[in-house]
């Protein structure tokens, strides 16, 4: 009997996880509705009932490796308000070849609001991540969507010399495309980030998208003081803010300053720790 190739053995042991979650409003309070959890992914809602429900994503596997497939499906019903974060930074470990795949599907109904604020994604040297984000927002809904990526662990002396990142976003408003973008880094990532037209030596990046927003919101962001590079633009009823910093700690501080500027409500304690 011939032993299976090493890659086939690893493929058979890869994690497949999914969260399907719906939040609903009742008498001014947002409560957990439908919830389905598969594989290592869990979602918990700590705290007492309130107008805005806090939901926390937990990956019990402790990280993501090549060949893992995760799907996050969150729906906020009419009038509901939800803020989503995670228990810790998501670690994407070195791959033996295949990509790790993460699909994020968000739906925000009429009069609802969603703040999607997971902790940063850390890419280890040799990591390969393919992430697809699809968001549907109603015309009068509100969305704050922020994702941060840290390349390597500078504090541990680890640099992400090589790897792959493909991050594709599609945001629809009332069924029509509002914004689309993609970030692709493949191969010698450290060398690419060192280029002036890329990250100018920075090791951490983030993007925040706010719907609805106007030039006044962008001006408020520009009036703040940040340690890294931050730029804000507003058009088509939305605002996009780009952040770049030398490391994850600097990026997190700048991102918290940004989120406190655009949100009237407190941020989750997990995000502030």
N, C-alpha and C positions, 0 to 999 in steps of 0.2 A: 504494500500500500504506500503510495507516494505522499509525502507530507505536503500540506498546502503551503504555497508561497507565503512569506512573512507578511506581505501587504494584504493578502486575503484574510489572514488571521486577524490582523489589526482591524480591517474593515468590518469584520463580523462582530467586533466588540465596540464599535463606535456608538456614541450616545445619540439618541433621537428624542427630542423633547418638544412639548407644545403647551402653551397657555392660551385658552380661549376664555375671555372675561368680558362681562357686560356690567356696567354700573347704571343704576336707575335712580331717579329722583322721586321722593314721596314727601309732600308737605314741607318742602324746603330743605329736606335732609337727603343726602346721597347715600345710597346703600349698595352693598354688593348684591348683584343679581346672579346671572348664570356664570358658572366657573367650571372649567374643565382643565385638568392638569395631567400631563403625560410625561413619562421619563423623569429626568432629574429636575425639571422646572416646577417651581411652586410660586404661588402668589398669596400674600398675607395682607390683611387690612387691619393694622393696629389702631388703637385709639377709640374713643367713644364716637357715636354718631354725630355728624356735623354737616354743615352745608357743602364742604369739600371733603371728599373721601381720599385718604392716603392709601395707596396700594404699593406694596414692596415686592419686587421680583427676587426670588431666591434660586440660585443654581446649586443644587446639592452636590453636583459633581465637582465643584471647586474650580472649574475652569473649562476651557473649550480646546479641543485638539483637532488636527486635520481629519476630515471625514465626518465630524459631528454635524448634525442638522437640527437647528432650533427654529421654532416658529412662535412669535408673540403676536397674538390677535386680541386687541383691546377695542371695545365699543362703548361709547358714552352716550346714553340715551338722552332724549330731549330734556333740557333743563337741569341735567346732572352736572356735577363738577368733580373732577378727579385729578389728583397729582400722583404721578408714578415715579418711583425711584428704585434703587436696588440696594441690597445689603452691603455690597462691596464692589470694587472695580472688577470688571470682567477680564480675566486673563486668557489670552489666546496663545497657546503654547506652540513650540516648534512642530512643524508637520513633516511627516515622512514622504509627502508627495501631494495628497489630495487637499482641497480647500475645506475649511470649516464654513458652513453656510448658515446664515442667520436671516430670517425673513420677518420683517416687522410690518404688521397691517393695523392701522389705526382708523377709527371712524368716529367723528364727532358730530352729533345730530344738532338740530335746530335749538338755539338757546343754551347749548351745553358748552363746557370748557374742559380742556385737557392740557395739563402741563406734563410733558414727557421729559423727565430729568434723571435718567440713570447715571450712575457714577461712570467714570471714564473706562474706556476699553484699552487694555495694555497689550501691545503686540510684542511678544518675545522674539528674539532673533530666530529667523527661519519660519516664523508663523505665516500662515496663508488664510486670509479671511475674505469671504465674499458675502456682502450684506446688501439686501434689497429692502427699501423702505417704501411703502405705499400708504398714503394718507388721504382720506376723504373728509372734507370739512364743509359743513353747511354754511350758507351765506352769512348767517348771524351768529355762528359759533366762534369760539375763541380757542386758539392753539398756541402753546409755547412748546417748541420741539428743540431739544439741545442734545448734541452728541459730541463727545470728546474722545480723541484718540492719542495715546502716548506711545511713542516708538522706543521700545527697550525700557530698561530700568537704570537710569543714570546714577541714582543713589547707591546702587549695588555694583556699579562699574560695568553694567551690561548695556551694550549698544545693539540696536537692530540693524546689523550690517546688510542682511538680505532677507527677502520675504516677498509677500504679495498682499496688497489691499485693493479691493474693488468695492466701492461704496456708492450705490445708486439710489437716488431719491426721486420720488414722483409724488407731487402734492396736487390734489384736485379740490376745487371749490365748486359746489353745486354741480358736480359731474363734469366740469371743464378743467383742463389742465391749468394750474396756476404757476407751478414752478417745477423744473426738472434740472437735476445736476448729477454729476458723477465725479468721484475721485478715484484715480487709478495710479497705484505705485507698484512697480514690479521689478524684481531683480535687486540691483544695488541701491537699496532705499536710503541708507545713510549718506551715500554720495549725492543722491538726488536732493535730499533735504538740505544739504550743505550749500546748494546753489542759491545765489541771491534771488533769483526769480521764483524759487520754490519756498523754502522756509528760512533761508539765510542762516542755517545752522541750528534752527530751532528743533526741538525734539518732541513737541506736543502741539496738536491743533484741535480746534473745536469750531462748530458752527451752531448758531442758534437762529431759529426761524420763528417769527411772531406774526400771527394772523388774528385779528386785524391790527394794523398799525399805520402810522403816517409819519411825515417828516419830523413832527414834534417828538415822537418817540426816538427817532434816530438822533436828534439833537440832544436829548436827555442823556443818551449813551455817550455821545461825544464829549459831554461835559464832565464825565467821570475820569478818575485817574486810575490807570492800569499799569501793572509792572511789565507786561508783555505788549505785543502789538495787537491792537483791536481796531476794527473798522466796521462802520454801520452804514447800511443803505436802505432806503425805503422807496417802494414803488408798487403799483398795482394793489394797494391796500394791505401790503405786508412789509415786514422788515427782516433783513438778514444781517447777522453780525458774524464776522469772521475773527477768530482769535488764533494767535500763534505765540508760543512761549518756549523758553529754553528747556523746561522740564515740566513734569506733571504737577508738581506742587504749585509752581507759579501759575500754570494754566487754571488749576482748580480755584485759586484765589481770585483770579480775574473773572472766571465764570460765575462765581458766587456774587461778586460785585455787580456783574451784569444782570443776573437773575433778580437780585434785590432791587435793581433799578426798574425793571419791567413788571415786577409782581408786587401787588399791594399786600398780599398775604405772606406769612412766614414760610421759609423753606423747610423741608423735612430735616429733622435732627441728624439722620444718617448722612445727609449730604454735607452738613456743616462740621461733622466730626473729623 
